Amino acid sequence: MKAYTEKAVLFLHAFPLNSNMYKYQFPFLEEKKVPYIAVDYPGFGETPVFPTFKEIRQYTDYIVSKLYENKIKSVVAVGDSMGGYIMFDMWKRHRDIVKGFVFVSTRAEADTEEAKKARMITIEKVKSEGKEFLIEAMLDAQTSPYTKENETKMKELECIMRQASEEGIINALIALANREDNTSILKEITVPTLVVAGKDDEKVTPPEIVKKIAEGIKGAKYIEIENSAHLPPFENPEEFNKILIEFLKGINF
């Protein structure tokens, strides 16, 4: 966490990662003197698992409690994948603190019945076999061909994923499977919004899915980032940082 003022950029990570997926944004924003805060969800990174956390709203309230704890009164939220789902919930229940949104590689739709069943199967497999198979699958599904060629980055990503606890993974999968559909609230979002997709995201949130968020929010800007799939801030930080700082400057944040 690096927040010393009443406003900050809030980084919300993807599943099954932690706040270190934004490791290339932290020094960049520090150089630009932009305050930020990044919080690991329970069961991920440095935050211990909370056994009863199995709903998106619980993760949201935990994040918001950390904002209040650090005396932060307004944020521009940057959320990748699961982070985006938390952002939708923030708008429903904590919108007074939101001054802008950056949705990254996420979707407004709820899980289909098929997707829910797939998550339940994954949960049972994690219970019986552990998390190794999931990490391998996520490393493949979430990264672009360009990222896969970078052995150092792939190792970094693997290390970040390995910090997730098995119970944390299971709880998050339950929350993801049961999340609400957020397509109806897109038209209600009135803060400046940027929507970012990875051009090579073919397996998790293809650009055409991500773009629907921008199409539903009045005035939202949509950008696709090359050489990245599901994790643009990690895969192509140079381009992502450029886009992010331009957005922040554009809204005087």
C-alpha positions as CSV (number, residue, x, y, z in Angstrom):
1,M,0.0,0.0,0.0
2,K,1.2,3.5,-0.9
3,A,-1.6,5.9,0.0
4,Y,-1.0,9.0,2.1
5,T,-3.8,11.2,1.0
6,E,-7.6,11.2,0.9
7,K,-7.7,10.0,-2.7
8,A,-5.9,7.1,-4.4
9,V,-5.9,4.7,-7.3
10,L,-7.3,1.4,-6.0
11,F,-5.9,-1.7,-7.6
12,L,-8.1,-4.9,-7.5
13,H,-6.5,-8.1,-8.7
14,A,-7.6,-11.0,-10.9
15,F,-8.2,-14.5,-9.8
16,P,-6.1,-16.5,-8.6
17,L,-3.4,-13.7,-8.3
18,N,-2.8,-11.0,-5.7
19,S,-1.9,-7.3,-5.7
20,N,1.6,-8.1,-7.0
21,M,0.1,-8.5,-10.5
22,Y,0.3,-4.7,-10.5
23,K,4.1,-4.7,-9.6
24,Y,4.8,-2.7,-12.8
25,Q,2.3,0.0,-12.0
26,F,3.5,0.7,-8.4
27,P,6.9,2.3,-9.2
28,F,5.4,4.1,-12.2
29,L,2.7,5.8,-10.1
30,E,5.3,6.6,-7.4
31,E,7.4,8.3,-10.0
32,K,4.4,10.3,-11.1
33,K,3.5,11.0,-7.5
34,V,0.1,9.4,-7.8
35,P,-1.1,7.8,-4.5
36,Y,-2.4,4.2,-4.8
37,I,-3.5,1.3,-2.6
38,A,-3.6,-2.4,-3.5
39,V,-5.2,-5.0,-1.2
40,D,-4.9,-8.8,-1.4
41,Y,-8.3,-10.5,-1.1
42,P,-8.7,-13.0,1.8
43,G,-6.9,-16.2,0.9
44,F,-4.6,-14.5,-1.6
45,G,-1.1,-13.0,-1.2
46,E,-0.5,-11.7,2.3
47,T,-4.1,-11.8,3.5
48,P,-5.1,-14.8,5.4
49,V,-8.2,-16.8,4.3
50,F,-11.5,-15.8,5.9
51,P,-13.5,-19.1,5.9
52,T,-16.9,-17.5,5.6
53,F,-16.0,-15.2,2.6
54,K,-18.0,-16.8,-0.3
55,E,-19.8,-13.8,-1.8
56,I,-18.5,-10.9,-3.9
57,R,-20.1,-8.4,-1.5
58,Q,-17.9,-9.7,1.3
59,Y,-14.7,-9.1,-0.7
60,T,-16.0,-5.6,-1.6
61,D,-16.7,-4.7,2.0
62,Y,-13.3,-6.0,3.0
63,I,-11.7,-3.7,0.4
64,V,-13.7,-0.7,1.4
65,S,-12.9,-1.3,5.1
66,K,-9.2,-1.0,4.1
67,L,-9.9,2.3,2.4
68,Y,-11.6,3.7,5.5
69,E,-8.7,2.3,7.6
70,N,-6.3,4.3,5.5
71,K,-8.5,7.4,5.6
72,I,-9.1,7.3,1.8
73,K,-12.3,9.0,0.8
74,S,-12.2,8.7,-3.0
75,V,-10.7,6.3,-5.5
76,V,-10.3,5.5,-9.1
77,A,-10.7,1.8,-9.1
78,V,-8.6,-0.4,-11.5
79,G,-9.9,-3.9,-11.6
80,D,-8.8,-6.9,-13.7
81,S,-11.3,-9.8,-14.0
82,M,-12.6,-10.6,-10.5
83,G,-11.5,-7.0,-9.6
84,G,-14.1,-5.8,-12.1
85,Y,-16.9,-7.7,-10.4
86,I,-15.9,-6.1,-7.1
87,M,-16.1,-2.7,-8.9
88,F,-19.6,-3.3,-10.0
89,D,-20.6,-4.1,-6.4
90,M,-18.8,-1.0,-5.2
91,W,-21.0,1.1,-7.6
92,K,-24.1,-0.6,-6.2
93,R,-23.3,-0.1,-2.5
94,H,-20.3,2.3,-2.1
95,R,-20.6,4.6,-5.1
96,D,-19.9,7.8,-3.0
97,I,-16.2,6.9,-2.9
98,V,-15.9,6.1,-6.6
99,K,-14.5,8.9,-8.8
100,G,-13.6,6.7,-11.8
101,F,-13.4,3.2,-13.1
102,V,-10.8,1.3,-15.2
103,F,-12.4,-2.1,-16.1
104,V,-9.7,-4.5,-17.3
105,S,-10.4,-7.9,-19.0
106,T,-13.7,-8.4,-17.2
107,R,-17.4,-8.8,-18.0
108,A,-20.7,-7.6,-16.8
109,E,-22.6,-10.9,-17.3
110,A,-23.1,-13.5,-14.6
111,D,-21.8,-17.0,-15.1
112,T,-23.8,-19.2,-17.4
113,E,-25.1,-22.5,-15.9
114,E,-22.4,-24.3,-17.8
115,A,-19.7,-22.0,-16.4
116,K,-21.1,-22.5,-12.9
117,K,-20.9,-26.2,-13.3
118,A,-17.3,-25.9,-14.5
119,R,-16.4,-23.9,-11.4
120,M,-18.0,-26.5,-9.1
121,I,-16.0,-29.3,-10.8
122,T,-12.8,-27.2,-10.4
123,I,-13.6,-26.8,-6.7
124,E,-14.0,-30.6,-6.2
125,K,-10.7,-31.1,-8.0
126,V,-8.9,-28.6,-5.8
127,K,-10.2,-30.3,-2.8
128,S,-9.0,-33.7,-3.9
129,E,-5.8,-32.9,-5.9
130,G,-4.7,-29.5,-4.7
131,K,-4.1,-26.3,-6.7
132,E,-1.3,-27.3,-9.0
133,F,-3.5,-28.2,-12.0
134,L,-5.4,-24.9,-11.6
135,I,-2.2,-22.8,-11.7
136,E,-1.0,-24.6,-14.8
137,A,-4.3,-24.0,-16.5
138,M,-4.4,-20.3,-15.5
139,L,-0.9,-19.7,-16.7
140,D,-1.9,-21.0,-20.1
141,A,-5.3,-19.4,-20.3
142,Q,-4.5,-16.0,-19.0
143,T,-1.4,-15.1,-21.0
144,S,-0.7,-14.1,-24.6
145,P,1.8,-15.9,-26.9
146,Y,4.1,-12.9,-26.4
147,T,4.1,-13.3,-22.6
148,K,4.6,-17.0,-22.8
149,E,7.9,-16.4,-24.6
150,N,9.1,-14.4,-21.6
151,E,10.4,-17.0,-19.2
152,T,11.1,-14.5,-16.4
153,K,7.5,-13.0,-16.5
154,M,6.0,-16.5,-16.6
155,K,8.0,-17.5,-13.5
156,E,6.9,-14.2,-11.8
157,L,3.3,-15.0,-12.6
158,E,3.6,-18.5,-11.3
159,C,5.0,-17.3,-8.0
160,I,2.2,-14.9,-7.6
161,M,-0.4,-17.6,-8.2
162,R,1.3,-20.0,-5.9
163,Q,0.7,-17.6,-3.0
164,A,-3.0,-18.3,-3.2
165,S,-4.3,-20.7,-0.5
166,E,-6.4,-23.6,-1.6
167,E,-9.3,-22.5,0.7
168,G,-9.0,-19.0,-0.7
169,I,-9.2,-20.4,-4.2
170,I,-12.3,-22.5,-3.4
171,N,-14.1,-19.6,-1.6
172,A,-13.4,-17.2,-4.5
173,L,-14.7,-19.8,-7.1
174,I,-17.9,-20.0,-5.1
175,A,-18.2,-16.2,-5.1
176,L,-17.5,-16.0,-8.8
177,A,-20.0,-18.7,-9.7
178,N,-22.8,-17.0,-7.7
179,R,-22.1,-13.4,-8.7
180,E,-24.9,-11.2,-9.9
181,D,-25.5,-10.1,-13.5
182,N,-24.4,-6.5,-13.8
183,T,-25.5,-5.6,-17.3
184,S,-28.5,-3.7,-16.0
185,I,-26.4,-1.2,-14.0
186,L,-24.1,-0.2,-16.8
187,K,-26.4,2.6,-17.8
188,E,-26.4,3.8,-14.2
189,I,-22.6,4.3,-14.1
190,T,-21.9,8.1,-14.3
191,V,-18.2,8.4,-13.4
192,P,-15.5,8.6,-16.0
193,T,-14.8,5.1,-17.2
194,L,-12.0,3.4,-19.2
195,V,-12.4,-0.2,-20.4
196,V,-9.3,-2.2,-21.4
197,A,-9.1,-5.6,-23.1
198,G,-6.1,-7.7,-24.0
199,K,-6.1,-8.2,-27.7
200,D,-5.0,-11.8,-27.4
201,D,-7.5,-12.8,-24.7
202,E,-9.2,-15.7,-26.5
203,K,-9.9,-18.0,-23.6
204,V,-11.2,-16.0,-20.6
205,T,-12.7,-12.6,-21.6
206,P,-12.4,-12.0,-25.4
207,P,-12.3,-8.3,-26.4
208,E,-15.8,-8.5,-27.8
209,I,-17.1,-9.4,-24.4
210,V,-15.1,-6.7,-22.6
211,K,-16.2,-4.1,-25.1
212,K,-19.8,-4.6,-24.1
213,I,-19.1,-2.8,-20.8
214,A,-17.9,0.3,-22.7
215,E,-20.9,0.1,-25.0
216,G,-23.2,0.1,-22.0
217,I,-21.7,3.0,-20.1
218,K,-22.3,6.5,-21.4
219,G,-19.0,8.2,-22.4
220,A,-16.8,5.2,-21.6
221,K,-13.6,4.8,-23.6
222,Y,-12.5,1.4,-24.9
223,I,-9.0,0.3,-25.7
224,E,-7.4,-3.0,-26.7
225,I,-3.8,-3.6,-25.7
226,E,-1.5,-5.7,-27.9
227,N,0.8,-8.5,-26.7
228,S,-1.5,-9.2,-23.7
229,A,-4.4,-11.6,-23.0
230,H,-6.2,-11.6,-19.6
231,L,-3.6,-9.6,-17.6
232,P,-2.7,-6.4,-19.6
233,P,-1.2,-4.5,-16.6
234,F,1.3,-7.4,-16.1
235,E,1.8,-8.5,-19.7
236,N,2.2,-5.1,-21.4
237,P,2.8,-2.6,-18.5
238,E,4.5,0.0,-20.7
239,E,1.3,0.4,-22.8
240,F,-1.1,0.0,-19.9
241,N,0.8,2.6,-17.8
242,K,0.6,5.1,-20.6
243,I,-3.1,4.6,-21.0
244,L,-3.7,4.7,-17.2
245,I,-1.8,8.0,-16.6
246,E,-3.5,9.7,-19.6
247,F,-6.9,8.7,-18.1
248,L,-6.0,9.9,-14.6
249,K,-4.8,13.2,-16.0
250,G,-7.9,13.6,-18.2
251,I,-10.1,13.4,-15.1
252,N,-7.8,15.6,-13.0
253,F,-7.3,12.8,-10.5
